[in-house]
Amino acid sequence: MDTHEERFEAPAKTGAPVRPEIGLREALALIVGVVIGAGIFKAPAIVAGLSGGAAQMFGLWIAGGAISLAGALCYAELTTAYPHPGGDYHYLQRAYGRSVAFLFGWARFTVITSGSIALLGFVFGDYMQQALPLNALPPGWGPTVYAAAVVVVLTLVNLRGIRVGARAQTVFTLAEIVGLLLIVGAAAMFTGSPDTTVNMAAAAPAPAPASDDVSLGMAMVFVLLTYGGWNEAAYISAEVRAGPRAMVKALTLGVAIITGLYLLVNWAYWSVLGTAGMAASEAVAADVMARTFGAPGARIIAVLVAVAALTSINATMIVGARSAYAMGCDWRVLRHLAQWDRERGTPTVAMAVQCAAALLLVSLGAALGSGFKAMVEFTAPVFWLFFMLTGISLFVLRRREPLAPRPFKVPLYPLLPLLFCVSCAGMLWSSLSYVSSQTLGGFNAAWIGVTVLAAGAVLLLLLLLRSKKHDCAVRAPSQPSQEKNR
């Protein structure tokens, strides 16, 4: 725990207390929307290839939902006991001190959030270029223009206020769910059509792959990455109407809806392509739609993936700006990030800075191509490290603050929190194993996460030194008078 106290409380004019303006429906839309991104259109093929058979594959997706539910119950306790727009940042700050929280906030702002927004922007751009090509632009410019445009437009939408952003999120999420159910319906039509017997070779469960290709641990990495994002609900915990009860419902129902949709979509893929077909597919959803709708199916999938990316971008923007706002409340030098628009219920400066950072990374992505995608993906160990620390913070805060009101307590304590923390530790180990075997620009990819944290540590040291000098400057004028009085 830090001994140096320099907590900056945002002044009333800028850091206005947040108001509960988000309903259960909007909270559910945010959770479902931020989780169901482009991953469900790619990860199932990888999981099918690593799982060894249909039973193991579906078991992994069910296990991923169970682990996510255990984590959601842990977060339900944290969010109801400590509602704060800082979310994970706030829990880490209370449990371990401002230094650990700052390193998390730094990593989240520079790569985890801003990088994800930029990367999702390129996913949106790539698929929109297929559905509605910008042929007037030079070759390769279309996806970049789409990516930059969606970042700017959605930032402007959210600057109009949380109610506008939440309504947009609800619309995007409903469109996304309808699209996923379209895939399920197409698979049901395919398996129920008169020509099904002709295609049963593709639809039948394939033999298990060779044992050398089976890796349930690595398959679970991709499963849980596809489930990732439900914890972002923590950042709106102070803004949800109906208080703790609504937060618990939003987290648990959100994970349940996501699990159900993932199982249905995987069934659709499997029923049309079979396990081997899924594993061999480069674009599993597109292959399913091509078999059921023909050539127009590819364009339908392009629009659907673009909508999924759009939904995740909007949700990530809403929660990402709130973590930057929390840093502004804690650090005097970052106090401008703590400006909060009372009427619109949004951190205006944090949202604008986040937009600028994402646009900068879009430019970087256009220059580096796939290297930028790898840079973002290779920071997964950093994410899982802090995710695990947040889970452990539940134990720390129960011990340190036993009298704090807890409207909801995680059931089966300490078993469920332990399951969640052990799962995070396993994911940390698996992601480290994966990253350490990859290279980027001739360097081991594991150094990317180390570099991000090291840069944050240097900045943290400079901030602490600046804070110390400021404290000395504030106390200096009183010293001569004290000497005189002596």
PEWOUR-V631189 format. One line per field, one symbol per residue. ss: DSSP state (a for helix, b for strand, c for the rest). phi: phi as a letter, one per 40 degrees, with the letter a starting at -180 (. if undefined). burial: I if it has 24 or more other ideal C-beta (glycine too) atoms within 12 Angstrom, else O. A space follows every 50 residues. Layout:
ss->???
phi->???
burial->???
This chain:
ss->ccccccccccccccbccccccbcaaaaaaaaaaaaccaaaacaaaaaaaa accaaaaaaaaaaaaaaaaaaaaaaaaaaaaccccccaaaaaaaaacaaa aaaaaaaaaaaaaaaaaaaaaaaaaaaaaaacccccccccaaaaaaaaaa aaaaaaaaaccaaaaaaaaaaaaaaaaaaaaaaaaaaaaaaacaaaaaaa aaacccccccaaaccaaaaaaaaaaaaccaaaaaaacccbccaaaaaaaa aaaaaaaaaaaaaaaaaaaaaaaaaaaaaacccaaaaaaaaaaccaaaaa aaaaaaaaaaaaaaaaaaaaaaaaaaaaaacaaaaaaacbbccccbcaaa aaaaaaaaaaaaaaaaaacaaaaaaaaccaaaaaaaaaaaaaaaaaaaaa ccccccccccccccaaaaaaaaaaaaaaaaaaaaaaccbbccbbcaaaaa aaaaaaaaaaaaaaaaaaaaaaaaaaaaaaaaaaac
phi->.cccbacccdcdcbccdcbcbbccccccccccccccbcdccbddcccccc cgiccccccccccccccccccccccccccccbcaccfddccccccbhccc ccccccccccbccccccccccccdcccccccacccccddgcddccccccc cccccccccchccccccccccccccccdcccccccccccccccccdccbc ccccdcdccddcccacccccdccccccchccccdcbccbccggdcccccc cccdccccccccccccccdcccbgccccccccacccccccccbgdccccc cdcccccccdccccccccccccccdcccccbdcbcccccbccccgacccc ccccccccccccccccccgcccdccccccddcdccccccccccccccccc bccccbdbbccfccccccdccccccccccccccccccbbaggbccccccc cccccccccccccccccccccccccdcccdcccccc
burial->OOOOOIOIOIOOOIIIOIOIIIIIIIIIIIIIIIIIIIIIIIIIIIIIII IIIIOIIIOIIIIIIIIIIIIIIIIIIIIIIIIIIIIIIIIIIIIIIIII IIIIIIIIIIIIIIIIIIIIIIIIIIIIIIIOOOOOOOOOOIIIIIIIII IIOIIOIIIOIIIIIIIIIIOIIIIIIOIIOIIIIIIOOIIOOOOOOOOO OIIOIIOOIOOOOOIIOIIIIIIIIIIIIIIIIIIIIIIIIOIIOIIIII IIIIIIIIIIIIIIIIIIIIIIIIIIIIIOIOIIIIIIIIIIIOOOIIOI IIIIIIIIIIIIIIIIIIIIIIIIIIIIIIIIOIIIIIIIIOOIIIIIII IIIIIIIIIIIIOIIIOOOOOIIIIIIIIIIIIIIIIIIIIIIIIIIIOO OOOOOOOIIIOOOOOIIOIIIOIIOIIIOIIIOIIOOIOIOOOOIIIIIO IIIOOIOOIIOOIIOOIOOOOOOOOOOOOOOOOOOO
